[in-house]
Amino acid sequence: MKEIVIDVSEQGEVKIETRGFTGKACVEESKFLKDLLGKELSQQLIPAYYQTQTGKKKESVKKHLPLCG
């Protein structure tokens, strides 16, 4: 299962963590959040970033961000 986890600290610092993605898909699928939230201060890549997607069917991920109510 693919998910994007957003953690907001009491100081307002936002951390975005992707789970279930391989290769550069994690960066591509979370880009809309980075664009929405503003300047990126740091990035930490995990081993899944360096894996390749061999023979896997491309899945679409819904990008729905409920901002109101």
TORLUM-311231 format. One record per residue: x, y, z of N, C-alpha, C in turn; chain; residue in one letter. Coordinates in nm, 4 decimals. Example, Ala and Ser with C-alpha at 12.3 -4.5 7.8 and 13.67 -1.06 7.14 Angstrom:
<recs>
{n_xx:1.3190	n_yy:-0.5690	n_zz:0.7800	ca_xx:1.2300	ca_yy:-0.4500	ca_zz:0.7800	c_xx:1.3200	c_yy:-0.3300	c_zz:0.7800	c:A	r:A}
{n_xx:1.2850	n_yy:-0.2250	n_zz:0.7080	ca_xx:1.3670	ca_yy:-0.1060	ca_zz:0.7140	c_xx:1.2900	c_yy:0.0030	c_zz:0.7870	c:A	r:S}
</recs>
This chain:
<recs>
{n_xx:0.0841	n_yy:-0.1174	n_zz:0.0000	ca_xx:0.0000	ca_yy:0.0000	ca_zz:0.0000	c_xx:0.0893	c_yy:0.1246	c_zz:0.0000	c:A	r:M}
{n_xx:0.0556	n_yy:0.2185	n_zz:-0.0843	ca_xx:0.1328	ca_yy:0.3417	ca_zz:-0.0927	c_xx:0.0630	c_yy:0.4500	c_zz:-0.0119	c:A	r:K}
{n_xx:0.1408	n_yy:0.5227	n_zz:0.0662	ca_xx:0.0840	ca_yy:0.6322	ca_zz:0.1439	c_xx:0.1858	c_yy:0.7434	c_zz:0.1624	c:A	r:E}
{n_xx:0.1334	n_yy:0.8625	n_zz:0.1844	ca_xx:0.2159	ca_yy:0.9790	ca_zz:0.2150	c_xx:0.1715	c_yy:1.0266	c_zz:0.3526	c:A	r:I}
{n_xx:0.2649	n_yy:1.0290	n_zz:0.4465	ca_xx:0.2363	ca_yy:1.0671	ca_zz:0.5839	c_xx:0.2889	c_yy:1.2083	c_zz:0.6077	c:A	r:V}
{n_xx:0.2035	n_yy:1.2929	n_zz:0.6629	ca_xx:0.2406	ca_yy:1.4319	ca_zz:0.6904	c_xx:0.2370	c_yy:1.4531	c_zz:0.8409	c:A	r:I}
{n_xx:0.3465	n_yy:1.5006	n_zz:0.8966	ca_xx:0.3559	ca_yy:1.5269	ca_zz:1.0404	c_xx:0.3849	c_yy:1.6755	c_zz:1.0598	c:A	r:D}
{n_xx:0.3013	n_yy:1.7414	n_zz:1.1376	ca_xx:0.3200	ca_yy:1.8837	ca_zz:1.1656	c_xx:0.3530	c_yy:1.8980	c_zz:1.3140	c:A	r:V}
{n_xx:0.4691	n_yy:1.9559	n_zz:1.3454	ca_xx:0.5103	ca_yy:1.9729	ca_zz:1.4837	c_xx:0.4393	c_yy:2.0931	c_zz:1.5463	c:A	r:S}
{n_xx:0.4513	n_yy:2.1064	n_zz:1.6762	ca_xx:0.3922	ca_yy:2.2205	ca_zz:1.7466	c_xx:0.4530	c_yy:2.3530	c_zz:1.7007	c:A	r:E}
{n_xx:0.5763	n_yy:2.3479	n_zz:1.6496	ca_xx:0.6441	ca_yy:2.4682	ca_zz:1.6003	c_xx:0.6064	c_yy:2.4992	c_zz:1.4553	c:A	r:Q}
{n_xx:0.5235	n_yy:2.4146	n_zz:1.3937	ca_xx:0.4801	ca_yy:2.4371	ca_zz:1.2566	c_xx:0.5688	c_yy:2.3733	c_zz:1.1510	c:A	r:G}
{n_xx:0.6699	n_yy:2.2969	n_zz:1.1930	ca_xx:0.7567	ca_yy:2.2282	ca_zz:1.0976	c_xx:0.6811	c_yy:2.1086	c_zz:1.0400	c:A	r:E}
{n_xx:0.6851	n_yy:2.0951	n_zz:0.9084	ca_xx:0.6122	ca_yy:1.9882	ca_zz:0.8402	c_xx:0.7114	c_yy:1.8843	c_zz:0.7886	c:A	r:V}
{n_xx:0.6848	n_yy:1.7571	n_zz:0.8188	ca_xx:0.7667	ca_yy:1.6478	ca_zz:0.7669	c_xx:0.6771	c_yy:1.5600	c_zz:0.6813	c:A	r:K}
{n_xx:0.7267	n_yy:1.5248	n_zz:0.5637	ca_xx:0.6535	ca_yy:1.4389	ca_zz:0.4706	c_xx:0.7307	c_yy:1.3082	c_zz:0.4570	c:A	r:I}
{n_xx:0.6611	n_yy:1.1972	n_zz:0.4771	ca_xx:0.7233	ca_yy:1.0652	ca_zz:0.4650	c_xx:0.6407	c_yy:0.9830	c_zz:0.3670	c:A	r:E}
{n_xx:0.7086	n_yy:0.9196	n_zz:0.2719	ca_xx:0.6385	ca_yy:0.8337	ca_zz:0.1775	c_xx:0.6648	c_yy:0.6886	c_zz:0.2144	c:A	r:T}
{n_xx:0.5632	n_yy:0.6051	n_zz:0.1960	ca_xx:0.5762	ca_yy:0.4620	ca_zz:0.2262	c_xx:0.5196	c_yy:0.3812	c_zz:0.1100	c:A	r:R}
{n_xx:0.5885	n_yy:0.2743	n_zz:0.0746	ca_xx:0.5409	ca_yy:0.1851	ca_zz:-0.0296	c_xx:0.5830	c_yy:0.2223	c_zz:-0.1707	c:A	r:G}
{n_xx:0.6598	n_yy:0.3259	n_zz:-0.1868	ca_xx:0.7076	ca_yy:0.3683	ca_zz:-0.3180	c_xx:0.8478	c_yy:0.3144	c_zz:-0.3413	c:A	r:F}
{n_xx:0.8846	n_yy:0.2939	n_zz:-0.4678	ca_xx:1.0227	ca_yy:0.2579	ca_zz:-0.5010	c_xx:1.0734	c_yy:0.3536	c_zz:-0.6077	c:A	r:T}
{n_xx:1.2022	n_yy:0.3720	n_zz:-0.6089	ca_xx:1.2636	ca_yy:0.4610	ca_zz:-0.7069	c_xx:1.2238	c_yy:0.6061	c_zz:-0.6844	c:A	r:G}
{n_xx:1.2273	n_yy:0.6827	n_zz:-0.7913	ca_xx:1.1990	ca_yy:0.8252	ca_zz:-0.7826	c_xx:1.0509	c_yy:0.8557	c_zz:-0.7664	c:A	r:K}
{n_xx:0.9668	n_yy:0.7540	n_zz:-0.7676	ca_xx:0.8217	ca_yy:0.7752	ca_zz:-0.7554	c_xx:0.7870	c_yy:0.8455	c_zz:-0.6245	c:A	r:A}
{n_xx:0.8615	n_yy:0.8194	n_zz:-0.5183	ca_xx:0.8321	ca_yy:0.8829	ca_zz:-0.3900	c_xx:0.8448	c_yy:1.0352	c_zz:-0.3997	c:A	r:C}
{n_xx:0.9471	n_yy:1.0801	n_zz:-0.4682	ca_xx:0.9694	ca_yy:1.2247	ca_zz:-0.4848	c_xx:0.8637	c_yy:1.2840	c_zz:-0.5778	c:A	r:V}
{n_xx:0.8342	n_yy:1.2143	n_zz:-0.6873	ca_xx:0.7371	ca_yy:1.2639	ca_zz:-0.7848	c_xx:0.5961	c_yy:1.2727	c_zz:-0.7253	c:A	r:E}
{n_xx:0.5555	n_yy:1.1710	n_zz:-0.6496	ca_xx:0.4201	ca_yy:1.1667	ca_zz:-0.5952	c_xx:0.3988	c_yy:1.2636	c_zz:-0.4787	c:A	r:E}
{n_xx:0.5052	n_yy:1.3039	n_zz:-0.4111	ca_xx:0.4906	ca_yy:1.3980	ca_zz:-0.2993	c_xx:0.5221	c_yy:1.5419	c_zz:-0.3401	c:A	r:S}
{n_xx:0.5602	n_yy:1.5633	n_zz:-0.4654	ca_xx:0.5974	ca_yy:1.6967	ca_zz:-0.5134	c_xx:0.4843	c_yy:1.7984	c_zz:-0.4960	c:A	r:K}
{n_xx:0.3606	n_yy:1.7567	n_zz:-0.5185	ca_xx:0.2491	ca_yy:1.8509	ca_zz:-0.5062	c_xx:0.2396	c_yy:1.9070	c_zz:-0.3646	c:A	r:F}
{n_xx:0.2746	n_yy:1.8285	n_zz:-0.2644	ca_xx:0.2732	ca_yy:1.8781	ca_zz:-0.1263	c_xx:0.3861	c_yy:1.9781	c_zz:-0.1037	c:A	r:L}
{n_xx:0.5019	n_yy:1.9487	n_zz:-0.1557	ca_xx:0.6152	ca_yy:2.0404	ca_zz:-0.1417	c_xx:0.5845	c_yy:2.1733	c_zz:-0.2085	c:A	r:K}
{n_xx:0.5220	n_yy:2.1665	n_zz:-0.3260	ca_xx:0.4841	ca_yy:2.2889	ca_zz:-0.3965	c_xx:0.3813	c_yy:2.3685	c_zz:-0.3170	c:A	r:D}
{n_xx:0.2902	n_yy:2.3001	n_zz:-0.2528	ca_xx:0.1846	ca_yy:2.3644	ca_zz:-0.1745	c_xx:0.2387	c_yy:2.4265	c_zz:-0.0456	c:A	r:L}
{n_xx:0.3322	n_yy:2.3571	n_zz:0.0193	ca_xx:0.3793	ca_yy:2.3994	ca_zz:0.1510	c_xx:0.4932	c_yy:2.5009	c_zz:0.1477	c:A	r:L}
{n_xx:0.5653	n_yy:2.5095	n_zz:0.0388	ca_xx:0.6719	ca_yy:2.6084	ca_zz:0.0307	c_xx:0.8110	c_yy:2.5501	c_zz:0.0280	c:A	r:G}
{n_xx:0.9064	n_yy:2.6250	n_zz:0.0783	ca_xx:1.0484	ca_yy:2.5920	ca_zz:0.0694	c_xx:1.0827	c_yy:2.4632	c_zz:0.1443	c:A	r:K}
{n_xx:1.1582	n_yy:2.3767	n_zz:0.0767	ca_xx:1.2065	ca_yy:2.2526	ca_zz:0.1369	c_xx:1.3403	c_yy:2.2808	c_zz:0.2051	c:A	r:E}
{n_xx:1.3506	n_yy:2.2465	n_zz:0.3332	ca_xx:1.4737	ca_yy:2.2725	ca_zz:0.4075	c_xx:1.5731	c_yy:2.1576	c_zz:0.3988	c:A	r:L}
{n_xx:1.5237	n_yy:2.0349	n_zz:0.3930	ca_xx:1.6133	ca_yy:1.9199	ca_zz:0.3812	c_xx:1.5376	c_yy:1.8020	c_zz:0.3221	c:A	r:S}
{n_xx:1.6149	n_yy:1.7026	n_zz:0.2776	ca_xx:1.5565	ca_yy:1.5828	ca_zz:0.2198	c_xx:1.6421	c_yy:1.4648	c_zz:0.2616	c:A	r:Q}
{n_xx:1.5771	n_yy:1.3584	n_zz:0.3082	ca_xx:1.6483	ca_yy:1.2372	ca_zz:0.3480	c_xx:1.5924	c_yy:1.1216	c_zz:0.2657	c:A	r:Q}
{n_xx:1.6755	n_yy:1.0639	n_zz:0.1806	ca_xx:1.6324	ca_yy:0.9545	ca_zz:0.0945	c_xx:1.6599	c_yy:0.8210	c_zz:0.1634	c:A	r:L}
{n_xx:1.5634	n_yy:0.7283	n_zz:0.1522	ca_xx:1.5783	ca_yy:0.5964	ca_zz:0.2129	c_xx:1.6181	c_yy:0.4954	c_zz:0.1055	c:A	r:I}
{n_xx:1.6591	n_yy:0.3732	n_zz:0.1427	ca_xx:1.7035	ca_yy:0.2748	ca_zz:0.0427	c_xx:1.6017	c_yy:0.2471	c_zz:-0.0689	c:A	r:P}
{n_xx:1.4727	n_yy:0.2569	n_zz:-0.0419	ca_xx:1.3708	ca_yy:0.2319	ca_zz:-0.1448	c_xx:1.3850	c_yy:0.3286	c_zz:-0.2625	c:A	r:A}
{n_xx:1.4396	n_yy:0.4466	n_zz:-0.2398	ca_xx:1.4604	ca_yy:0.5448	ca_zz:-0.3469	c_xx:1.5556	c_yy:0.4893	c_zz:-0.4538	c:A	r:Y}
{n_xx:1.6507	n_yy:0.4085	n_zz:-0.4125	ca_xx:1.7524	ca_yy:0.3579	ca_zz:-0.5029	c_xx:1.7130	c_yy:0.2259	c_zz:-0.5700	c:A	r:Y}
{n_xx:1.5948	n_yy:0.1732	n_zz:-0.5379	ca_xx:1.5453	ca_yy:0.0518	ca_zz:-0.6013	c_xx:1.4814	c_yy:0.0854	c_zz:-0.7349	c:A	r:Q}
{n_xx:1.4844	n_yy:-0.0097	n_zz:-0.8256	ca_xx:1.4219	ca_yy:0.0116	ca_zz:-0.9561	c_xx:1.2888	c_yy:-0.0615	c_zz:-0.9609	c:A	r:T}
{n_xx:1.2015	n_yy:-0.0165	n_zz:-1.0481	ca_xx:1.0706	ca_yy:-0.0775	ca_zz:-1.0658	c_xx:1.0765	c_yy:-0.1697	c_zz:-1.1870	c:A	r:Q}
{n_xx:1.1194	n_yy:-0.2913	n_zz:-1.1698	ca_xx:1.1289	ca_yy:-0.3835	ca_zz:-1.2820	c_xx:1.0006	c_yy:-0.4639	c_zz:-1.2940	c:A	r:T}
{n_xx:0.9362	n_yy:-0.4517	n_zz:-1.4088	ca_xx:0.8185	ca_yy:-0.5304	ca_zz:-1.4371	c_xx:0.6945	c_yy:-0.4952	c_zz:-1.3579	c:A	r:G}
{n_xx:0.6959	n_yy:-0.3876	n_zz:-1.2863	ca_xx:0.5795	ca_yy:-0.3497	ca_zz:-1.2066	c_xx:0.4867	c_yy:-0.2603	c_zz:-1.2874	c:A	r:K}
{n_xx:0.3576	n_yy:-0.2826	n_zz:-1.2688	ca_xx:0.2576	ca_yy:-0.1994	ca_zz:-1.3336	c_xx:0.2504	c_yy:-0.0654	c_zz:-1.2613	c:A	r:K}
{n_xx:0.2449	n_yy:0.0416	n_zz:-1.3371	ca_xx:0.2373	ca_yy:0.1741	ca_zz:-1.2774	c_xx:0.0999	c_yy:0.1950	c_zz:-1.2155	c:A	r:K}
{n_xx:0.0978	n_yy:0.2352	n_zz:-1.0904	ca_xx:-0.0267	ca_yy:0.2618	ca_zz:-1.0203	c_xx:-0.0484	c_yy:0.4121	c_zz:-1.0110	c:A	r:E}
{n_xx:-0.1718	n_yy:0.4528	n_zz:-1.0220	ca_xx:-0.1998	ca_yy:0.5947	ca_zz:-1.0039	c_xx:-0.2332	c_yy:0.6192	c_zz:-0.8571	c:A	r:S}
{n_xx:-0.1923	n_yy:0.7326	n_zz:-0.8085	ca_xx:-0.2162	ca_yy:0.7688	ca_zz:-0.6697	c_xx:-0.3051	c_yy:0.8918	c_zz:-0.6679	c:A	r:V}
{n_xx:-0.4134	n_yy:0.8829	n_zz:-0.5917	ca_xx:-0.5034	ca_yy:0.9977	ca_zz:-0.5827	c_xx:-0.4376	c_yy:1.1064	c_zz:-0.5003	c:A	r:K}
{n_xx:-0.4452	n_yy:1.2273	n_zz:-0.5496	ca_xx:-0.3869	ca_yy:1.3412	ca_zz:-0.4790	c_xx:-0.5000	c_yy:1.4304	c_zz:-0.4315	c:A	r:K}
{n_xx:-0.5586	n_yy:1.3934	n_zz:-0.3217	ca_xx:-0.6712	ca_yy:1.4686	ca_zz:-0.2656	c_xx:-0.6273	c_yy:1.5257	c_zz:-0.1318	c:A	r:H}
{n_xx:-0.6389	n_yy:1.6526	n_zz:-0.1182	ca_xx:-0.5992	ca_yy:1.7197	ca_zz:0.0052	c_xx:-0.7180	c_yy:1.7992	c_zz:0.0582	c:A	r:L}
{n_xx:-0.7915	n_yy:1.7433	n_zz:0.1554	ca_xx:-0.9070	ca_yy:1.8147	ca_zz:0.2082	c_xx:-0.8630	c_yy:1.9339	c_zz:0.2933	c:A	r:P}
{n_xx:-0.8819	n_yy:2.0531	n_zz:0.2425	ca_xx:-0.8362	ca_yy:2.1720	ca_zz:0.3136	c_xx:-0.9463	c_yy:2.2353	c_zz:0.3984	c:A	r:L}
{n_xx:-1.0711	n_yy:2.2082	n_zz:0.3668	ca_xx:-1.1816	ca_yy:2.2706	ca_zz:0.4405	c_xx:-1.2765	c_yy:2.1638	c_zz:0.4923	c:A	r:C}
{n_xx:-1.3274	n_yy:2.1866	n_zz:0.6143	ca_xx:-1.4312	ca_yy:2.1039	ca_zz:0.6744	c_xx:-1.4051	c_yy:1.9630	c_zz:0.6711	c:A	r:G}
</recs>
